[in-house]
Amino acid sequence: MSATQECVVLSHGMDSGPQATKVSALAVAAAACGWRSVRMDYRDLDAHGLAAAVAPRIARLRAAVPRDARCVLVGSSFGAFVSGLVACDRAVAGVFLLATPPLIPGYAQAFALPEGTPACLVHGWRDEVCPVEAMFNVARAYRAELLLLDDDHRLGAHVDVIAAQFARFLARIAA
């Protein structure tokens, strides 16, 4: 498959947007690896509240996953949650998820990943929104790679480290 057929779909977190720092850095990393990227915009959906935005976010992301290209889903926080769920019903080459919540209050379904799909989880030791302990269980259950950083939920002090990790992840997917 040629690099033009490989796609990264990036999903931002709540109170964020498609031009956010991490999303932008990961889009640059994807381009450097020869992957095109699509930046989702959920700000209109997020205005309705966290639980109310889950199903519409999932529907929008599901519709954006190309069927004619190898695709990696990337998400941060709320974007990671919906990326995992969409990956369970769309064939994707991998998932790269940051500061993933194990559940969304008020939404019935817990976070999940597809069995056998390459996954890298990046989380902060000091995440005050999504406690790190839950990610140990997720990583173990799905045999996912887990990168723990001395950072908080925003992971803002490690954007360059995360981008480098993402480039390595894409290289493994492409091999």
Salt bridges, closest charged atoms under 4 A:
GLU6 OE2 - ARG70 NH2 2.36
ASP41 OD1 - HIS12 NE2 3.99
ASP41 OD2 - ARG43 NH2 2.59
ASP44 OD1 - ARG60 NH1 2.80
ASP46 OD2 - ARG57 NH2 2.68
ASP89 OD2 - ARG62 NH2 2.82
ASP127 OD2 - HIS123 NE2 3.37
ASP127 OD2 - HIS153 ND1 2.81
GLU145 OE1 - ARG172 NH2 2.55
ASP150 OD1 - ARG126 NE 2.85
ASP151 OD2 - HIS158 ND1 2.90
